[in-house]
Amino acid sequence: MSQSISRQNFDQWMMPVYAPATFIPVRGEGAWLWDQEGKGYIDFAGGIAVNALGHAHPAMIRALTEQASQFWHTGNGYTNEPALRLAKQLIDSTFADRIFFCNSGAEANEAALKTARKYAHDHFGEHKTGIVAFKNAFHGRTLFTVTAGGQPAYSQNFAPLPPDIHHGIYNDIESARVLIDDDTCAVIVEPIQGEGGVIPATVEFLRELRELCDRHHAALIFDEVQTGVGRTGELYAYQHYGITPDLLSTAKALGGGFPIGALLACEKMASVMTVGTHGTTYGGNPLACAVAGEVLSLINTPQVLNGVKQREQWFRERLQAINEKLGLFSEIRGVGLLIGCALRDEYAGKAKQISLLAAQEGLMVLIAGASVVRFAPALIINEEDVTLGLNRFEAACTRFIKGESS
C-alpha cells in the first residue's frame, strides 16, 4: 500500500529551502493542474517558464516512452542518437557551432563562465579573468553563478565567493563601460531579466555590450535559460534583438519539463574545451534529449512562434483593462509570454499576497521579486484558458484591493 502524502510532510521531511503552496498538484493536462482534492488550477506559472507545451503533451509522452523502452543512460563515455540529433537541431536553428549538454540552467551558465575563462587563459594569459555581470540578475545557485547573479541576498551567506566578478547596472551602458577592460574575459547578461523583475534589455544596451566585448576580446554570454525556446516569440531572444552572443545558456523550456540544459557555443570558444576540461554524468542523457528534440521540433515553427506574439496581445489587452479598472500596476512589461506586472509604490512588496489570492481563485502565477507578478504560461495555451485565467486573476486583484488577505 502506498503511503498517504500531505503538504505537512514537506515541513517534516524536506530541507526548508522552499515554502511551497498549501496544495499539492497531482495531475496536469494542457494549461490545467488538479490538486489532491480535485480542485483545478489554470497554470500561468508554467513551472517557471519550463512547461512550454503545457502538461502531458501527447508528443512529449510518446518521445519519452519510446526512448524509455530502448535505453535510459550510458554516461559520457558513449554518445547516443537523441543527443546528436538534438545538437544538430540547435546548430541548424541558431548561431551555434558546438553544443554541450547538461542538466540545468545553472550548469549551463557554469559551463559558459568556465569556457570564457579557459578561452581567455589560453589566448591572452592568466591575467584575463574578469567577469562583468549585472545587478539583480539571476544565473543559478552554484557558488560561481550565484556570485555572478548580482543579488546579494542569494550569495552573502556563502562567503568567500569567487573573485573578480563585477556588477554593472542593467540597461546602463556607462556603468558597464567603466567595468569592461582588457582584463575582462566575459560579460554575462540576460536579454530579459526574469527573476529580477521581467525587465527587457534595450537594443542599444545589448549592441553596446557586443561592441565592448569585441573591442576588449571578451566573450559575450547571453543567459537565455528563461527567455529561450520560443518564450519571446523567437526561438531565442537574441534573434528578437538581432545581436549574436559568443555563448548562450539554455534550459527550462528546452525539455518542456524534463530536466535538461545546454551551452551553445561558437567554434572559437568551443575549441578550448578539450577532453577532460569539463563534464557531467547525466548531460546528454538520451531520455532528456529525446524529449527535448520533440519539444524543439514542435516549438520551432512559424505557427507556434507567431502564436506566442498573438497570445502576448491577449494578455496585454486584458491586463491593461484590469489595471484601468483597479489601478494596481505601475507598468506591464516583458516580451512574448514572459510578462511582468509591476506593483505601484503603495503596494510594493505584496506580489506574493496577490499570488496566494490567485491560487485561492484557481490560478497559478509567479512573482519576480517582491513587487512584480509574473506570467509564463504554456506557449500554446488557448484563448479560452487565457480568458478564464485572467478572470480569476481579476477576482484575486479585486480581493487584494479590498484588503482581503490570503
N, C-alpha and C positions, 0 to 999 in steps of 0.2 A: 504494500500500500504506500502511495506517495505521501510525503509529509505535507501537512497543511501549512501554507505560507501566508504571512500577513505583512503589512508595512512595518509593524513594530519589530519584526525580525531584523530589518535593516539596522535599527538602533542597537540591537543586541550583538549582531554578528559582523557587521561591516566596519572597516576603518572609517571614521567620521569625517571624511574629506568632502562629502556631498550632503546636501539637505534636500532629498528628492521629494516629489509631490506626495500627498497623503494617499493617493490611489496607485494601484499597480496595473499598468496595461497588460493584457494577456493575448489580445488578438488584433490584427490590423488588416484592412483591405482598402486599397486606394488611398484616399485622403482621410480615412477614418481609423480610429482606435477604440477598442472597448476594454473596460477595466474588469476586475474580478466580480463586480456587482452587475455587470452587463450594461453599464452606462456608456453611451457613445460620445466620443470627442472628435471634433474636426481638428485635424493636425496642421496648424500653420507654423509649427516649430521645425518639422522635418528632420528630427534627430540632430538639430543644429546644422542645418543645410546639408545633411547627409542623404536623406531619403528622396533623392531627386525624381524617382519614378513612383513614389508613394510606397505603400505597404503591399507585400505579397504579389508583386507584379508577376504574371504568369511566365513571361520570357526569362526573368531572373531565376525563378524557381526551376524552370526547365534547364537552364545553363548550369545551375548548381547541382541538381540531382544527376544530370548526365555525367558531369565530371566526377561527382562523388562515387558513382558506380564504377569508375575506372581506377583512379588513384588520387590520394589526397596530398601527399607530401614526399619529397625526396631530400630536401636540404640543398644548399648551394653548390654541392659537389657535382650536381647534374642540372641541366636545363630542362625545360618542358615546353610543349607546343603552345598551351594557353599563354604563357609568359611572352613567348616570342611573337605570337600573333598580336597581343596587346601592345607590345613595344612598337611593332610596325604601324599599328593604328595611330598611336600617339605621334610617331615620327611623321607619318603622312599628313597629319592634321595640324601640326604645329611647326615652330621653328627648330625643334629639337633634332639632333643627330644621334643622340645616345640616351638611354633610359636606365635608371637604377630603381628597382622596386624595393619597397619596404612596407611597413605595416600601418603607418600613421602620418599625420601632418608634422608632428614634432620630429619624427625620424627623417622625414623628407627635408625639413629645414636644417636639421643637424648635418645631414649629408651635404646640403648646399653650402653651409658655412665651412665645413671641413674641406670641401672641394676648392672653394675660393682661397682658403689659406694655403692649401697644398700647391695650387697653381702659382700663387704669389711667391711662395717659398722657392719653388723650383725655377721660376723665371726671373725673379728680381732679388731674391735674397731673404735672409731671416728677419730683416727689419720691417718688412712689409706685412704687418699683421692686423692693422686697424680695421675695425668693423663699424660702420655707421648705420644706426637704426633710428627709430623714431618713437617719441614719447606716446604712450597709450596704445602702442602696437601690441599684438599678441602673436607669438610664433611657436608656442608649445610650452611644455612643462619640464623638459630636461634642463639641467643646470645651464647649459650653453644657450638654449633657445629662450628660457625664461629670463635670462640676463639680457638677451637681445630685445626682448619684448618691451622694455621701457615702461613697465607698470610695477613700481617698487613694492606694492602690496603682495605681488606674487613671488618676489625674489628676496626681500630684505631679511628674511629669517633663515636664509640658507648660505650665508657668507662663510668663507670667502668665495666670491663669484669670479668667473673667468675674466681676465683683464683685457684691456684695450678694446672695449666696446663703448661707443659714444652715441649719445642720443640727440638728434635734432628735433625740431618742431615740425610736425606733419603739415604739408602744404605750405611751408615757409622755406623757400629755396635758399634764402640768405643764411638761415641757420644751418642748413646743410653745407653750403659753400664754405663756411668757416671750418667745418669739421673734416671735409674731404680733401686729402692731400696725397702726396706721393707715397706715404706710408700706409694708405688705406688699401686693403685688399678686397673689400666688398662693401656694398650698400644693399641692405635688405629692406624691402618696403612692401606693404600690402597695397594693391591698386585701390581697394576699398577697405578701410579699417573696419573690421567686423565687430570684434569684442570691444573695441574702443569707441563704439557708438554709431556704426554704419555711416562712415564719413568717406565719400568718394574723393580720390585724389583729383586734382585738376590736371588737365592735359599738359599745361605749361610746367607744372611741378615735375611730373614724370619725365618730360622731354629734357628738362634741365639736368635731372639726375643722370639720364643717359649720357648727356654730353660731358658732365663732370666725371663720370666713370671712364669714358673713353679717354679723356684728357689725362687722367691720373692712372690709367691702366688698372682699374679696379673692376671687379665683377659686379654687374647689376643683377640682383636676385629679386624676383617677384614671388612673394608668398601668395599663392593662389589656392591655398587649402580651402578657403571658404568661397572664393569667387569663381573657382574653376568648374568645368564640366557643365556649362550651359547656364549657370546661375544668373549671369548678366544679359543673356540673350545672344552672346557669342560663346564659342566653346571655351575660350579662356578670355579673361578681361583684358589682357594685353592686346588682343585683337580688337576689342572695343576702342582702346586708346590709340592703336596704331604705333605702339612703342615696344620694341622687342628686347627682352632681357637676355642675359647670358645663361642664367639658371632659373628654373621655375619649379616650385614645390606644389604638388597636388595630392589630394587625399579626399576625405569626406565623401562627396558625391561620386567619386570615381568608382567606388564599389557599390553604391546605392544602398549601403547598409552592411555590406560585408567588408571587414577591415582590410584596407589596402592603401598604400601611399606610393608616390613615385617622385623622383627627381628627374626633370627634363633638362638636358644639357646640350650646349653646342659642342662641336668636336674639340675645339682647343681646350675647353675646360675639362671635358671628359678624359682627355688623353693622359692627364696626370694621375688619374685614379687607376693604377695598375693592380695586378693581382696581389691581394693581401692588404691593400691600403684601407679598405672599408668592407663591411659585410653585414649580413643579418641572417639568422637561421630561417625565418619564415618568409622573408621578402621574395616575391615572385612565386609564392605558393600557387599551385595550379588551380585550387578551388577559387581563391580570390581573383586570379587573373581570368578565369573562365567567366565569372560573374561580371567583372569589370569590362571585359571585352563586349559582352552583351549590352551592358549599360551604355558604353560609349557608342556602340552601333545605333542604339535607339535614340540617344540624345543628339548626336552629331548629324542632324538632318535639318534642312530648312524649315520643315513643318514644326518641329519641336522648338527650335531656336527662335523662330518668328513668333511662335505661340507664347514664349516667355514674355516677349515685348507686349503682346496683346494682354496677357494676364497682369502685367505691371499696370497697365492703364485701368483695368478693372479695380485693382486695389487702390490706386491713387485717387481715382474719381470718388470712390465711396469713402475713403479715409478723409479726403478733403471735405466731403459733405458732413461726415460725423464731426469733424473739427469745427466747421462753421456753426454747427448746432451747439457744441459743448465748449468750445474754446479751450481745449485741453493741451494741444500741442503747439510748440513754437515753430516746428519745422517737420515736414515729412520728406525724407531724403532716401537716397540709395539708387541702385541701378538694377533693372530686371526684377527678379524675385528675391532680392536682398533689400528689404525696406526697413527703415527705422523711423519711428515716431518719437521725436524728442519732446519731453515734457516742458511746459512753461515753467519759469523760475519758481512760481508759487507752489508747484507740485514736484519740485526737484527731489530726487531720492526715493520716489514712490512707484517706480516702474514695477517692482516685484509685487506690490499690492494689487496693481491692475492685472498682472498675470495670474495671480491667485483667484481673483474675482472671475476672470475669463474661464479658468478651469471649472469653477462652480457652474458657469453657464454652458459648459460642454465645449470649450475651445482651448487648444493648447497653443500658447505663444511663447516667445523668448524675451529676454531682456538683453541689452548690450550696455553694461554699466548700470548704475542705479537710476538713471533718468531717461532711458530710451527703451521703448517697447519695440521688439524686433520680430519681423516676419520672414520666414524662409521655407515656404511650403513646397510641395512637390511641383516640379516644372510642368506637369501635365494635369494639374488639378482642374476640375471642370467648373464652369461658371456657376452652376447651382450650389456647389460646395463653397465657392468663394462668397457668394451672396449670403448663404446661411451662416457661414463663419463670421462674416463681418456684421451680420445682425446680432450675433451673440457677443461680438466684441463691443458693439454699440451699447448693448444692455449692460455689459460689465463696466464700461466707461461711465455710463449714466449712474450706476450704483456708486462708483467711485466719487463722482462729483457730488452726489448727495451725502457723502460722508460715511457710506457703509464700509465696514471692514471685512476682511476675509476670514 
